[in-house]
Amino acid sequence: MITYRNFYNIQPGDPAYEIILKDNIEKILSLLFRTDNLEETNLKEEAEEYLLSIGLTDGQLKALADKLIDS
């Protein structure tokens, strides 16, 4: 949602915020991680598995995680 805040100035509490969250982001994540329940899904683990499956190495994954944590 940071992208929506930065580029479109859509803030939590805006009516569009919840629509984007439910209709876009949650649907995309559910499809990507093949789950109907994001609350019970370990998104970090699923993202790591996905990134490794498309060719990232363990080292590249760690470098990416380090950059994201530092951001």
Stockholm file with secondary structure:
# STOCKHOLM 1.0

chainA/1-71         MITYRNFYNIQPGDPAYEIILKDNIEKILSLLFRTDNLEETNLKEEAEEYLLSIGLTDGQLKALADKLIDS
#=GR chainA/1-71 SS CHHHHHHHCCCTTSHHHHHHIIIIIHHHHHHHTTCSCGGGSCHHHHHHHHHHHTTCCHHHHHHHHHHHHHC
#=GC SS_cons        CHHHHHHHCCCTTSHHHHHHIIIIIHHHHHHHTTCSCGGGSCHHHHHHHHHHHTTCCHHHHHHHHHHHHHC
//
